Amino acid sequence: MFVHHASAIATKLNLSLVSLSGSRTEASLCDIYTSAYSLWQSQWSSVLKETRGLGQLFADNFTRQDEVMALVAGSECIAICCHRIVEMRNQAHKDDSYFVEWPKQVVNKLAQDYSGPMVIASQLAIRSDFRRAATGSMVSQVMVYLTLKKMKRLPISGVIVSARTLRGMSALCETCNPLKIAEVEMNREPSALYVYEPHLISFSKLNPEVIDLGEFLLEQERVSKFMSPFFKPIRQGENNIHAA
């Protein structure tokens, strides 16, 4: 029942999932890449202007992403989430600008506790008309589900996430069983810092319709040929690129 409903929602809204490299794209996905960048630039420049009074957002925080996961309606991107690999025992990664507002002891604890690669999931953006629509809550939940389901299949130690408390994102994040590692102020807003350990991620508190829609989108996912092989899904009959 839910699977049919999920496909009906996807068909009605003409939804698809496209995974891009932040740095470059092929001609066939250029319009979607441009739409994803425009959404990112619009949403996050507004956030930084509102919270820090900054008037310019530089593109390098988009182009350096290993994966830009884009939810697309027709040919327009309506939501994105960015994913990037870090090694917390690498000093250069500990000094990354992403952690500038994190307490040093928290960053050091990540390096102590997690020896393998981790993924920073960040810069979630949802187009304003979809945030206000009746489907807005479902879009947010689907984006969280898609990110965490994709991360569960990767050979990583954990997923690093920060979520603003007053905007409801921390409550949504906590439905999937993360470890809360700190509460801080980021961009002048109260925020929670989390690590999702893949074996502890749980979707039991998510709406089953969200899960079914997420699975439907993952089955139809389009992947840029320029995206890091680390993030590419394993298709039936392909060699496992993580097996080495």
RAJO-V740910 format. One record per residue. N is the residue number from 1. SS is DSSP state (~ for helix, > for strand, _ for the rest). NEAR is the number of other C-alpha atoms within 10 Angstrom. Layout:
BEGIN
n:N ss:SS near:NEAR
n:N ss:SS near:NEAR
END
This chain:
BEGIN
n:1 ss:_ near:7
n:2 ss:~ near:13
n:3 ss:~ near:16
n:4 ss:~ near:13
n:5 ss:~ near:13
n:6 ss:~ near:21
n:7 ss:~ near:18
n:8 ss:~ near:13
n:9 ss:~ near:15
n:10 ss:~ near:17
n:11 ss:~ near:13
n:12 ss:~ near:10
n:13 ss:~ near:12
n:14 ss:_ near:13
n:15 ss:> near:22
n:16 ss:> near:21
n:17 ss:> near:23
n:18 ss:> near:24
n:19 ss:> near:26
n:20 ss:> near:28
n:21 ss:_ near:25
n:22 ss:_ near:26
n:23 ss:_ near:16
n:24 ss:_ near:16
n:25 ss:_ near:18
n:26 ss:_ near:13
n:27 ss:~ near:9
n:28 ss:~ near:9
n:29 ss:~ near:18
n:30 ss:~ near:13
n:31 ss:~ near:15
n:32 ss:~ near:22
n:33 ss:~ near:26
n:34 ss:~ near:14
n:35 ss:~ near:19
n:36 ss:~ near:27
n:37 ss:~ near:20
n:38 ss:~ near:12
n:39 ss:~ near:21
n:40 ss:~ near:26
n:41 ss:~ near:19
n:42 ss:~ near:13
n:43 ss:~ near:17
n:44 ss:~ near:16
n:45 ss:~ near:18
n:46 ss:~ near:17
n:47 ss:~ near:14
n:48 ss:~ near:16
n:49 ss:~ near:14
n:50 ss:~ near:13
n:51 ss:~ near:13
n:52 ss:~ near:11
n:53 ss:_ near:11
n:54 ss:_ near:12
n:55 ss:_ near:10
n:56 ss:_ near:12
n:57 ss:_ near:16
n:58 ss:_ near:9
n:59 ss:_ near:12
n:60 ss:~ near:10
n:61 ss:~ near:15
n:62 ss:~ near:20
n:63 ss:~ near:15
n:64 ss:_ near:16
n:65 ss:_ near:22
n:66 ss:_ near:24
n:67 ss:> near:28
n:68 ss:> near:29
n:69 ss:> near:25
n:70 ss:> near:29
n:71 ss:> near:27
n:72 ss:> near:20
n:73 ss:> near:17
n:74 ss:_ near:13
n:75 ss:_ near:14
n:76 ss:> near:18
n:77 ss:> near:27
n:78 ss:> near:22
n:79 ss:> near:25
n:80 ss:> near:24
n:81 ss:> near:23
n:82 ss:> near:26
n:83 ss:> near:25
n:84 ss:> near:19
n:85 ss:> near:20
n:86 ss:> near:19
n:87 ss:_ near:19
n:88 ss:_ near:23
n:89 ss:_ near:18
n:90 ss:_ near:11
n:91 ss:~ near:11
n:92 ss:~ near:10
n:93 ss:~ near:15
n:94 ss:~ near:19
n:95 ss:_ near:13
n:96 ss:_ near:11
n:97 ss:~ near:10
n:98 ss:~ near:12
n:99 ss:~ near:13
n:100 ss:_ near:12
n:101 ss:_ near:12
n:102 ss:_ near:17
n:103 ss:_ near:12
n:104 ss:~ near:13
n:105 ss:~ near:9
n:106 ss:~ near:14
n:107 ss:~ near:17
n:108 ss:~ near:14
n:109 ss:~ near:12
n:110 ss:~ near:20
n:111 ss:~ near:18
n:112 ss:~ near:11
n:113 ss:~ near:11
n:114 ss:_ near:16
n:115 ss:_ near:15
n:116 ss:_ near:14
n:117 ss:_ near:16
n:118 ss:> near:25
n:119 ss:> near:22
n:120 ss:> near:19
n:121 ss:> near:22
n:122 ss:> near:18
n:123 ss:> near:19
n:124 ss:> near:21
n:125 ss:> near:22
n:126 ss:> near:23
n:127 ss:_ near:18
n:128 ss:~ near:13
n:129 ss:~ near:11
n:130 ss:~ near:16
n:131 ss:~ near:17
n:132 ss:~ near:11
n:133 ss:_ near:11
n:134 ss:_ near:10
n:135 ss:_ near:12
n:136 ss:~ near:16
n:137 ss:~ near:14
n:138 ss:~ near:18
n:139 ss:~ near:22
n:140 ss:~ near:19
n:141 ss:~ near:19
n:142 ss:~ near:23
n:143 ss:~ near:22
n:144 ss:~ near:22
n:145 ss:~ near:22
n:146 ss:~ near:21
n:147 ss:~ near:17
n:148 ss:~ near:20
n:149 ss:~ near:19
n:150 ss:~ near:13
n:151 ss:~ near:23
n:152 ss:~ near:18
n:153 ss:_ near:13
n:154 ss:_ near:18
n:155 ss:_ near:15
n:156 ss:_ near:19
n:157 ss:_ near:21
n:158 ss:> near:26
n:159 ss:> near:24
n:160 ss:> near:22
n:161 ss:> near:19
n:162 ss:> near:24
n:163 ss:> near:24
n:164 ss:> near:20
n:165 ss:_ near:17
n:166 ss:_ near:11
n:167 ss:_ near:12
n:168 ss:_ near:10
n:169 ss:~ near:18
n:170 ss:~ near:20
n:171 ss:~ near:14
n:172 ss:~ near:17
n:173 ss:~ near:20
n:174 ss:~ near:17
n:175 ss:_ near:16
n:176 ss:_ near:19
n:177 ss:_ near:17
n:178 ss:_ near:21
n:179 ss:> near:15
n:180 ss:> near:16
n:181 ss:> near:15
n:182 ss:> near:14
n:183 ss:> near:17
n:184 ss:> near:18
n:185 ss:> near:13
n:186 ss:> near:17
n:187 ss:_ near:15
n:188 ss:_ near:13
n:189 ss:> near:14
n:190 ss:> near:15
n:191 ss:> near:20
n:192 ss:> near:22
n:193 ss:> near:20
n:194 ss:> near:22
n:195 ss:> near:22
n:196 ss:> near:25
n:197 ss:_ near:20
n:198 ss:~ near:19
n:199 ss:~ near:9
n:200 ss:~ near:13
n:201 ss:_ near:19
n:202 ss:_ near:17
n:203 ss:_ near:16
n:204 ss:_ near:11
n:205 ss:_ near:11
n:206 ss:_ near:17
n:207 ss:_ near:12
n:208 ss:~ near:14
n:209 ss:~ near:18
n:210 ss:~ near:24
n:211 ss:~ near:21
n:212 ss:~ near:19
n:213 ss:~ near:25
n:214 ss:~ near:23
n:215 ss:~ near:19
n:216 ss:~ near:19
n:217 ss:~ near:21
n:218 ss:~ near:17
n:219 ss:~ near:11
n:220 ss:_ near:12
n:221 ss:_ near:16
n:222 ss:> near:17
n:223 ss:> near:18
n:224 ss:_ near:19
n:225 ss:_ near:14
n:226 ss:_ near:16
n:227 ss:_ near:20
n:228 ss:_ near:16
n:229 ss:~ near:12
n:230 ss:~ near:13
n:231 ss:~ near:22
n:232 ss:_ near:17
n:233 ss:_ near:17
n:234 ss:_ near:13
n:235 ss:_ near:9
n:236 ss:_ near:7
n:237 ss:_ near:6
n:238 ss:_ near:8
n:239 ss:_ near:9
n:240 ss:_ near:11
n:241 ss:_ near:12
n:242 ss:_ near:12
n:243 ss:_ near:6
n:244 ss:_ near:4
END
